[in-house]
Amino acid sequence: MNIETEFAIIGGGVAGLTAAIGLLQSSRKFLVFEQAKELKGIGAGFGLAANAIQALNHLGLKDDVEKLGFYTHSYNILDQNGHILLAPDTKKLSEQYNQDNFTIHRADLHLYLLNRLPAEKVQLGKRAIRFEENTSFITVFFDDDTQVKCKYLLIADGVKSPLRQQLLPHTTPRYSGYTCWRAVIDNSSIQLDKGSETWGTKGRFGMTPLVGNRIYWYACVNSPANNPIFREYRVKDLAAHFKNYHAPIPKILGETKDEHLIWNDIIDIKPLAPLAYGNILLWGDAGHATTPNLGQGACQALEDVAVLMDELNTSSSVQQAFRNFEKRRLKRTKYITDTSKRVGDIAQWDNSFLVNVRNTVMKVLPASVAQSSLAQLLSKDFMKIGK
């Protein structure tokens, strides 16, 4: 039976496309399969913290990607009146990597990554639904009745991955308890020049500038899963919901059109062990999906790629590289998933008494304590963990 490719990458997101670039650099044979018929970078914006920039540096992509990002010199946590609860020293926390923090539009990054790959290497409109494995190859089946045979399978098709569900039926995504709206709008009239996140009794509201004179904002509100009321929410409803929050939140919502809105419930998966299964590897959101509260979803995908490429270039076999990848990544990704969930739970408190207590404690807490979670994340060189 002919093997059609050495590596089949399932998922054309940040993890999948960056991995493809790494494999191309290593002269490996690969194909990327993405279920979307067009890569638009759904999800608006996200952060690329110093560890992500370091991962991009290992892959030779740093200089180009930095040009697409907005340098994030601060990202304060505020109460709903605009008073500072926490002002992380992002510069100090990034000293370990000697890299800066950026915010980037997902579509800008996707387009850049896609343009680094030969067109024939990325097949769109291919939703993988199951696989079969035998001693010499793996067959992946798609919902358009096509299939591909490969030696090694890299599963990076997101938190709702059907292939992960087949491999590990118990790994159903878990709901965080809050839902989220996102949008990217023009910054001409608002002139936002720094990012922040506001914690209040009605939920959270985050905002940050992007290159191209744009703003990325998001709003998280407690809710039952798949809330039919919130499914019908429009900008006017969000404006009423957050009407008592500080400036420029009302103006940002006033500048947003209904067609800008992206809405989805926030989910993750309980940390997995293992990630490597012989010739199959789980990674990115398919292997360790996290809530966005530490801004580490895409960052961890990029770390994954840097570590895997390091292992593929130094290990005696691909299977050994997969096992070593797992050893180097499990503890770190578990810490990030668990910590992000805990931060989100606290940030989403909506009881007035508890919110007042939380805010009071945050204002008087020593910076070293308040920033301990970020410090533990950014003070370690992820390329040295587990080696």
Stockholm file with secondary structure:
# STOCKHOLM 1.0

chainA/1-387         MNIETEFAIIGGGVAGLTAAIGLLQSSRKFLVFEQAKELKGIGAGFGLAANAIQALNHLGLKDDVEKLGFYTHSYNILDQNGHILLAPDTKKLSEQYNQDNFTIHRADLHLYLLNRLPAEKVQLGKRAIRFEENTSFITVFFDDDTQVKCKYLLIADGVKSPLRQQLLPHTTPRYSGYTCWRAVIDNSSIQLDKGSETWGTKGRFGMTPLVGNRIYWYACVNSPANNPIFREYRVKDLAAHFKNYHAPIPKILGETKDEHLIWNDIIDIKPLAPLAYGNILLWGDAGHATTPNLGQGACQALEDVAVLMDELNTSSSVQQAFRNFEKRRLKRTKYITDTSKRVGDIAQWDNSFLVNVRNTVMKVLPASVAQSSLAQLLSKDFMKIGK
#=GR chainA/1-387 SS CCCSEEEEEECCSHHHHHHHHHHHHTTCCEEEEESSSSCCCTTCEEEECHHHHHHHHHTTCHHHHHTTSEECCCEEEEETTSCEEECCCHHHHTTTTTCCCEEEEHHHHHHHHHHTSCGGGEEESCCEEEEEECSSCEEEEETTSCEEEEEEEEECSCTTCHHHHHHCTTCCCEEEEEEEEEEEEECTTTCCCSEEEEEETTEEEEEEEETTTEEEEEEEEECCTTCHHHHTCCHHHHHHHTTTSCTTHHHHHHTCCGGGCEEEEEEECCCCSCCEETTEEECTHHHHCCCGGGSCHHHHHHHHHHHHHHHHHHSSSHHHHHHHHHHHHHHHHHHHHHHHHHHHHHHTCCCHHHHHHHHHHHHHSCHHHHTHHHHHHHSSCTTTTTC
#=GC SS_cons         CCCSEEEEEECCSHHHHHHHHHHHHTTCCEEEEESSSSCCCTTCEEEECHHHHHHHHHTTCHHHHHTTSEECCCEEEEETTSCEEECCCHHHHTTTTTCCCEEEEHHHHHHHHHHTSCGGGEEESCCEEEEEECSSCEEEEETTSCEEEEEEEEECSCTTCHHHHHHCTTCCCEEEEEEEEEEEEECTTTCCCSEEEEEETTEEEEEEEETTTEEEEEEEEECCTTCHHHHTCCHHHHHHHTTTSCTTHHHHHHTCCGGGCEEEEEEECCCCSCCEETTEEECTHHHHCCCGGGSCHHHHHHHHHHHHHHHHHHSSSHHHHHHHHHHHHHHHHHHHHHHHHHHHHHHTCCCHHHHHHHHHHHHHSCHHHHTHHHHHHHSSCTTTTTC
//
